[in-house]
Amino acid sequence: MSWCDEWTTHKQIDDEQLASWCTATSDGALSDENLVGEARPTREINSCACRARRYCCYLLRSLSTDRRSRHRTYIGFTTDPYRRLREHNGELKHAGARRTRAHRPWSMLLLVEGFRDTQQAMQFEWLWQHPQYMNGSETEALLPTAPKCRAAGRAARVGVLSKLHVLDAMLRTRPWNCLPLRVVVLSPPAGVSSAAVDETFLSCLPLQVRIQRYTRLAEVAQLVPDGLGSCISSRRSGIDSAACYVCRRQDGRPVGADVRSACPECVTTFHLRCVATTDATEPLLTDRIVCPRCTAVVPWADVLRYVHTTPSLSIPAT
């Protein structure tokens, strides 16, 4: 079984699923109350941003002046970052994680979005919280070394730099380096002089990861969520009518083989199954492909951003 067969069997991608990914921002989240240092988001949400659901993991940092809250961070999952931060800060009653109640207020540093569904995002969240279970040689590098003092050891375990170090290593390992992920760095709230996520960390991220720098949390809902098929809207008409460059057919056979994508360089349409058969040396889970027309090396994350399935066929569920 090739990596294309493995992917089409387990990912369950079809047009009905893409259409069901609606906006995660509800009217209940758009109240008149403000966040700490954040303006209330507008009710006029960008229509193109509402076409897909936003599955994202986030990193919080405590703004409390209490000594026990120093270096305190929290990693979580949400489909509505604005509402979730209000829950952590106690603005919405009977909500928020129990672990964050003693260290309020919180500020959201960054988001990692582009996951296929809730299960995939929660797997990323759990591994980000427990880096000792990562596979590969990166595990030893992620664990803090013997600290010189108790305070230094706590900062190494729960500090912002430690969480960013783990995030950078995760984005370089499988399967996360094959997903169309985007890191959204949020602007610091009012009263905070500098951002906790510096440019050095962003410049060292892998090339397949897209970066949205210093965005206000109130404006996140207006961004088009990155992920599966996020780049297809501007070129959808051409991909819908174009035939596969390899097999010269518009629909794949048998049912379930019609998953199509396009090359970002030359906009050539091809079936993923056809591209898989052109190079049998690729592993089951590849991180890049070679365009059959312009021979450009396309990261697998960009291939997923241009994924499209024909309306008449769908991938059978497992």
C-alpha positions as CSV (number, residue, x, y, z in Angstrom):
1,M,0.0,0.0,0.0
2,S,1.4,3.4,-1.0
3,W,1.3,6.5,1.1
4,C,-1.6,7.8,-1.0
5,D,-3.7,4.7,-0.3
6,E,-2.9,5.1,3.4
7,W,-3.9,8.7,3.4
8,T,-7.1,8.3,1.4
9,T,-8.2,5.4,3.6
10,H,-7.8,7.1,7.0
11,K,-8.3,10.9,6.4
12,Q,-11.9,10.7,5.3
13,I,-11.9,13.9,3.3
14,D,-14.9,14.7,1.1
15,D,-16.8,17.8,0.1
16,E,-19.5,17.2,2.7
17,Q,-17.0,17.3,5.5
18,L,-15.4,20.5,4.1
19,A,-18.8,22.1,3.8
20,S,-19.7,21.1,7.4
21,W,-16.7,23.0,8.7
22,C,-18.5,26.2,9.7
23,T,-17.4,29.1,11.8
24,A,-16.6,28.4,15.5
25,T,-17.4,31.9,16.6
26,S,-20.9,32.1,18.0
27,D,-23.0,35.1,18.9
28,G,-22.6,34.2,22.6
29,A,-18.9,34.8,22.4
30,L,-19.4,38.3,21.0
31,S,-20.6,40.1,24.1
32,D,-19.8,43.6,25.2
33,E,-17.3,42.5,27.8
34,N,-13.7,43.0,26.9
35,L,-10.6,40.8,27.5
36,V,-7.6,42.0,29.4
37,G,-6.1,44.5,27.1
38,E,-8.3,43.5,24.1
39,A,-11.0,45.4,22.3
40,R,-14.3,43.8,21.7
41,P,-14.3,42.0,18.2
42,T,-16.7,43.3,15.6
43,R,-19.9,41.4,14.7
44,E,-19.1,41.7,11.0
45,I,-17.2,38.5,10.5
46,N,-15.4,38.0,7.2
47,S,-17.5,35.6,5.1
48,C,-14.4,33.7,3.7
49,A,-13.3,33.0,7.3
50,C,-16.6,31.3,8.1
51,R,-16.3,28.5,5.6
52,A,-14.2,26.3,7.8
53,R,-14.1,25.4,11.5
54,R,-11.0,26.5,13.4
55,Y,-9.4,23.7,15.3
56,C,-6.4,25.1,17.2
57,C,-4.1,24.6,20.2
58,Y,-3.1,27.6,22.3
59,L,-0.4,28.7,24.8
60,L,-1.3,30.9,27.8
61,R,0.9,32.8,30.1
62,S,-0.1,34.0,33.5
63,L,-0.1,37.8,34.1
64,S,-0.5,37.5,37.9
65,T,2.0,39.2,40.2
66,D,1.8,36.4,42.7
67,R,5.1,34.7,43.3
68,R,3.4,31.3,42.9
69,S,2.3,32.3,39.4
70,R,5.7,33.1,38.0
71,H,6.6,31.2,34.8
72,R,3.1,29.7,34.8
73,T,1.8,28.6,31.4
74,Y,-1.1,26.5,30.1
75,I,-1.7,24.6,26.9
76,G,-5.2,23.9,25.7
77,F,-7.4,23.2,22.7
78,T,-10.4,25.3,21.4
79,T,-12.4,26.2,18.4
80,D,-13.1,29.7,19.7
81,P,-9.9,31.4,21.1
82,Y,-11.7,34.6,22.1
83,R,-14.4,32.8,24.2
84,R,-11.9,30.3,25.6
85,L,-9.7,33.1,27.0
86,R,-12.7,34.7,28.6
87,E,-13.5,31.4,30.3
88,H,-9.9,31.1,31.6
89,N,-10.1,34.6,33.0
90,G,-13.4,34.0,34.8
91,E,-15.5,36.4,32.7
92,L,-17.8,33.5,31.9
93,K,-19.1,31.6,34.9
94,H,-18.8,27.9,35.4
95,A,-16.2,27.6,32.6
96,G,-12.5,27.4,32.1
97,A,-10.0,24.8,33.3
98,R,-9.6,24.2,37.0
99,R,-5.8,24.5,36.8
100,T,-6.0,28.1,35.6
101,R,-8.3,29.5,38.2
102,A,-5.5,30.2,40.8
103,H,-3.3,32.1,38.3
104,R,-5.6,34.6,36.7
105,P,-5.4,36.8,34.6
106,W,-4.1,35.0,31.5
107,S,-2.9,36.3,28.2
108,M,-2.8,34.1,25.0
109,L,0.6,34.1,23.4
110,L,0.0,32.1,20.2
111,L,-2.2,29.6,18.4
112,V,-1.4,26.6,16.3
113,E,-4.2,25.9,13.8
114,G,-4.8,23.8,10.6
115,F,-5.8,20.5,12.2
116,R,-8.3,18.3,10.4
117,D,-10.7,17.7,13.4
118,T,-11.0,17.8,17.1
119,Q,-9.2,14.4,17.6
120,Q,-6.1,15.5,15.7
121,A,-5.9,18.8,17.5
122,M,-6.3,17.2,20.9
123,Q,-3.6,14.7,20.1
124,F,-1.3,17.6,19.4
125,E,-2.3,19.3,22.6
126,W,-1.6,16.2,24.7
127,L,1.8,15.6,23.2
128,W,2.7,19.3,23.6
129,Q,1.8,18.9,27.3
130,H,3.7,15.6,27.7
131,P,6.9,15.9,25.5
132,Q,8.5,13.0,27.4
133,Y,6.3,10.7,25.2
134,M,7.7,11.9,21.9
135,N,9.4,9.4,19.7
136,G,12.8,10.0,18.3
137,S,16.1,11.6,19.5
138,E,14.3,14.9,20.3
139,T,12.9,13.6,23.5
140,E,16.2,13.9,25.5
141,A,16.7,17.5,24.2
142,L,13.2,18.5,25.3
143,L,13.6,17.4,28.9
144,P,15.2,20.0,31.2
145,T,18.7,19.5,32.4
146,A,19.8,19.4,36.0
147,P,18.9,22.9,37.3
148,K,21.3,25.0,39.4
149,C,18.5,26.1,41.7
150,R,14.8,25.3,42.3
151,A,13.6,28.4,40.6
152,A,15.6,27.7,37.5
153,G,14.2,24.2,37.4
154,R,10.7,25.4,37.5
155,A,11.2,27.9,34.7
156,A,12.7,25.1,32.6
157,R,9.7,22.9,33.2
158,V,6.8,25.3,32.9
159,G,8.2,28.5,31.4
160,V,7.3,30.0,28.0
161,L,10.7,29.2,26.5
162,S,10.4,25.5,27.4
163,K,6.9,25.3,25.7
164,L,8.3,27.0,22.6
165,H,11.2,24.6,22.5
166,V,8.8,21.7,22.6
167,L,6.6,23.3,19.9
168,D,9.5,23.8,17.6
169,A,10.6,20.1,18.0
170,M,7.1,18.9,17.4
171,L,6.7,20.8,14.1
172,R,9.8,19.1,12.8
173,T,8.7,15.5,13.6
174,R,6.1,13.2,11.9
175,P,3.2,13.4,11.5
176,W,3.1,17.1,12.4
177,N,5.6,18.2,9.8
178,C,3.2,16.8,7.1
179,L,0.2,18.9,8.2
180,P,-0.8,22.3,6.9
181,L,-0.3,24.1,10.2
182,R,-0.1,27.8,10.9
183,V,1.3,29.6,14.0
184,V,-0.6,32.7,14.9
185,V,1.4,35.0,17.2
186,L,-0.9,37.3,19.2
187,S,-0.1,40.8,20.1
188,P,0.8,41.4,23.7
189,P,-2.1,42.9,25.8
190,A,-2.1,46.4,27.1
191,G,0.4,47.0,29.9
192,V,2.9,44.4,28.6
193,S,6.0,46.1,27.1
194,S,7.3,43.3,24.9
195,A,6.1,40.1,23.3
196,A,7.0,36.8,24.8
197,V,7.4,35.2,21.4
198,D,10.5,36.8,19.8
199,E,11.5,36.8,16.1
200,T,14.3,34.4,16.7
201,F,11.9,31.6,17.5
202,L,9.7,32.4,14.5
203,S,12.6,32.5,12.1
204,C,13.7,29.0,13.1
205,L,10.4,27.3,12.5
206,P,10.2,24.8,9.6
207,L,9.4,26.2,6.2
208,Q,6.1,24.3,5.7
209,V,4.7,26.1,8.8
210,R,3.0,29.4,8.0
211,I,3.3,32.3,10.4
212,Q,0.8,35.1,11.2
213,R,2.7,37.7,13.2
214,Y,1.3,39.8,16.0
215,T,-2.4,39.6,15.4
216,R,-4.9,40.9,17.9
217,L,-7.1,38.2,19.4
218,A,-10.2,40.1,18.4
219,E,-9.1,39.8,14.7
220,V,-8.4,36.1,14.7
221,A,-12.1,35.3,13.8
222,Q,-11.7,37.3,10.6
223,L,-8.7,35.2,9.4
224,V,-9.3,32.4,7.0
225,P,-8.4,29.2,8.9
226,D,-5.4,27.5,7.5
227,G,-5.6,23.7,6.9
228,L,-7.1,21.3,4.4
229,G,-8.2,23.0,1.2
230,S,-7.5,26.5,2.6
231,C,-5.8,27.7,-0.6
232,I,-8.3,26.3,-3.0
233,S,-10.8,29.2,-3.1
234,S,-8.8,31.5,-5.3
235,R,-8.2,28.7,-7.9
236,R,-11.2,26.4,-7.3
237,S,-12.7,27.0,-10.8
238,G,-9.6,25.9,-12.5
239,I,-9.0,22.9,-10.3
240,D,-12.7,21.8,-10.7
241,S,-12.5,21.7,-14.5
242,A,-8.9,20.6,-15.0
243,A,-8.0,17.0,-15.6
244,C,-5.2,15.1,-13.9
245,Y,-1.9,15.8,-15.6
246,V,-0.8,12.1,-15.2
247,C,-3.9,10.1,-16.1
248,R,-5.6,12.8,-18.2
249,R,-8.9,12.1,-16.4
250,Q,-10.9,14.4,-14.3
251,D,-12.3,11.7,-11.9
252,G,-10.3,8.9,-10.4
253,R,-11.3,5.2,-10.4
254,P,-12.3,3.4,-8.3
255,V,-14.5,5.4,-5.9
256,G,-12.2,7.1,-3.3
257,A,-9.4,7.6,-5.7
258,D,-10.6,11.0,-6.9
259,V,-8.7,13.1,-4.3
260,R,-7.0,15.9,-6.3
261,S,-4.6,18.7,-5.5
262,A,-2.6,21.2,-7.4
263,C,1.0,22.4,-7.6
264,P,1.4,25.9,-6.0
265,E,4.1,26.8,-8.6
266,C,2.5,25.8,-12.0
267,V,-1.2,25.2,-10.8
268,T,-1.1,21.7,-12.4
269,T,-3.9,19.4,-11.2
270,F,-3.2,15.8,-10.3
271,H,-4.6,12.9,-8.4
272,L,-2.7,12.0,-5.3
273,R,-2.9,8.3,-6.3
274,C,-1.3,9.1,-9.7
275,V,1.5,11.1,-8.1
276,A,2.1,8.2,-5.7
277,T,2.6,5.7,-8.6
278,T,5.2,7.9,-10.3
279,D,7.7,7.5,-7.5
280,A,7.5,4.1,-5.7
281,T,10.4,5.0,-3.4
282,E,8.4,7.4,-1.3
283,P,7.5,6.2,2.3
284,L,3.9,5.6,3.4
285,L,3.8,9.1,5.0
286,T,5.7,11.4,2.7
287,D,6.7,15.0,3.6
288,R,7.0,16.2,0.0
289,I,6.2,15.3,-3.6
290,V,7.6,16.2,-7.0
291,C,5.3,18.0,-9.4
292,P,4.9,15.8,-12.5
293,R,5.0,18.8,-14.8
294,C,7.4,21.4,-13.4
295,T,9.4,18.9,-11.2
296,A,9.2,21.4,-8.3
297,V,9.5,19.9,-4.9
298,V,6.2,20.6,-3.1
299,P,5.9,20.1,0.7
300,W,3.1,17.8,1.7
301,A,1.6,20.5,3.8
302,D,1.1,22.7,0.7
303,V,-0.4,19.7,-1.1
304,L,-3.1,19.4,1.6
305,R,-3.8,23.2,1.3
306,Y,-4.8,22.6,-2.3
307,V,-6.7,19.4,-1.8
308,H,-10.0,19.1,-3.6
309,T,-12.5,16.2,-4.1
310,T,-15.0,16.0,-6.9
311,P,-18.6,16.6,-5.9
312,S,-19.9,13.3,-7.3
313,L,-17.5,11.0,-5.4
314,S,-16.4,10.7,-1.8
315,I,-13.9,8.8,0.1
316,P,-15.4,5.9,2.0
317,A,-15.4,6.1,5.7
318,T,-13.5,3.5,7.7
